[in-house]
């Protein structure tokens, strides 16, 4: 006697949430995402179909395997994963669960998905993200990207948030999440903290002036 799981036939695809790293193809013509756990070795597009990561020939999701896309039911659970050190550079995705799926207490394991939106966290310096820039690691043929503000992009390979959305295609929406707006003071600074900040800036200015004076004394070379 085979155990049959109850079947659901929703009128609309269920919505789920997950985290992933945005990626850019080596030639710069494609954009997508790569997972943070089991399927992290295989980047996927905005609309894609799951494949068994173990190379088995069954269709995902298989009841006796843990293959397939994974997501959770609510965004708060997915956002909590972004607190861990290894996931700080990931982005929050809102997805449509398509095809066959297996429902769990906290989420779904499923066959196909469409990524509807991606929320990008702040730059490593704390400022609101203006772009997705080369994160310094990747997969074969793919560069991982991470949030970056205009001041931290520098000469790295990068895409604006809108540029990433256009390259990924299929109506993906990409927006910047919370962060400090450049030019704003962090909340909660008192007089003593502001004095310390001013002293630090003055020390840097003095250092630059010293270096300029040395260059003037040395004069033109050659």
C-alpha positions, 0 to 999 in steps of 0.5 A: 500500500503506497502512502499518497500525500494530499493534493492541493489545487490552488487557484493562484501560485503560492507565494514564498520567500528565500535568500540568494546571491545575485550573479552575473555571467562571465560575459556580462549577458545574463543575470540570475541567482545562486542559492545559499545551501544545497543548490548553491552550485547551480545558478538559476534564472528568474524563471527556472526549473529545478533539477536534482543536485545529485544527478539522479534522473527523477523529476524534482521534487522527489519524495525520497530526495531533498532536491527541488527549489526551497522557500519559506512561507513568510518574509520574516523567516527568510530575513532572519537568515540574513543575520548570519555572517555567511549570508549577510551579502545575500538578497531577499527574494519573493517567488511564485511557487510553480508546478508540483510542490511538497508543503512543509510546516515552514515552507515548500519544496517545489519544481519550478519558480518565478522570482518576482522581486529582489530586495537588496540590503545595505552596502558593507559600509552601511549606506543604501545600495546603489548597485550590485558589484563584484563580491570577489567570489563566484561559480564557474562562469558566474561572478557573485554580486553584492550590494554597494553604494556609489562610493564603494563600487570603485573600479569593480564590475557592477550593475545598477539595480535597474540594470540587473533587473533588465538583464535578468528579465521576465519582469523582475523588480529589484529595490534597495532595502534599508540603509543610511542615506549618504550625507545623513548622520547616524541616529543617536549621535550625541555631542561627544560622538560628534566631537570625536568624529570631527577630531578624526576628520581633522586628523585625516585632513592634517595628514593629507596636508603633510603629504602635500607639503612633502610633495611640494618640497620634493619638487618635480622629478626628472 
